[in-house]
Amino acid sequence: MSAQCSLAQARVAVVHDWLDTWRGGESALAEVLAVLPQADLFALVDFLPPEQRPRLLGKHAHVSFIQRFPGAARHFRAFLPLFPRAVESLDVAGYDLVVSVSHAVAKGVRTHARQLHLCYCLTPMRYAWDLRETYLVSARAERGIRRRLADEILDRLQRWDMAATSRVDRFIAISDYIRERIHRCYHRDAVVIHPPVDTEFFTPGAQPARAIYVTASHWVPYKRLDLIVEAFRGLPNRRLIIAGDLRDSASDRDIGARNVEFVGEVSRERLRELMREARAFVFTAEEDFGIAPLEAQACGTPVIAFSGGGAAETIRGLDSDVPTGVFFPAQTAAAIRSAVNTFEQNSTRISSDACRANALRFSPAMFRERFAAYVNAAFNDSHVARRESRTC
């Protein structure tokens, strides 16, 4: 890094895990690129559909050798044991600043002493640490030879993941919940900069109907959508709509109830419409942060949520002077039913304006201001430290 190098003049690399669909991690990546538009983008693979490319400023990622494997577009996750070698093959040696946006292996990109590496950590790698059993069940590897092989792979991945944290100069966590996990898994400190919610797109409707309950998620085990369905079986006078991909579940005929409707994957516009119409948005997962509850609040809609994980930082419960939702203490159908009934008894305390105002604390403008300030300060600090080390 030259003595006169400023962040505006610096060569910047942004490293993401992989690009194949658009979820919360890709939204965070888009905001990081908005702060660092000069950056070159790197990822293990890049199969992002053309219609989503503009959200990344039209950038295509420099990719690893996994991109060239037959069938990689659909099955690249099957090459998990190769992910460490793949991310280490990405050449970012010519950059002054490396920013990894990581929920898996991106933070393990190889850097050197003259670079500053900041990791915007979405979570420590779930399947290598806290959610191994859930991952093994979903992979049908919970017993026998498949279990032994999977444990060996994940043990090796965990050791690599721990060693790879030495390549990160500073960690930025997406929530206090993840800050604590970073400390527990990696024994590293982190600052918290919450990711943004698109408050310009998710806005209140003109005339909210408030006749239905809504939840939206891919059907994966830790989301616990099954508990929401079970809860509403016991609330026959309440109607629930579930938006999201059901491919990892049983058929909706097997898991459904007469008052529960599955609408499948929907567009952002349809999701916004459902959130605007909802009496409340129901959220059962112990999430790292949880964008969906904030999208609902941005639409002026209250949230009924499990009190664990990042939701505790983005929803104001009934103990607040200006509540925006109701918490339940356990991931059980009974706790959800109780929370729905509590919400019904206290719904007049929760206003659409309060929900909207709470979501605005997490607007893209607020994120860009905080993230840019932190990156600039860290870059300047590292520049001064390196200059002083050369004069000692």
Beta strands, then each sheet from edge to edge (+ up, - down):
strand 1: 12-16
strand 2: 40-42
strand 3: 97-102
strand 4: 116-121
strand 5: 170-173
strand 6: 190-192
strand 7: 212-216
strand 8: 240-243
strand 9: 260-264
strand 10: 278-283
strand 11: 303-306
strand 12: 325-328
sheet 1: 2+ 1+ 3+ 4+ 5+ 6+
sheet 2: 9+ 8+ 7+ 10+ 11+ 12+
end
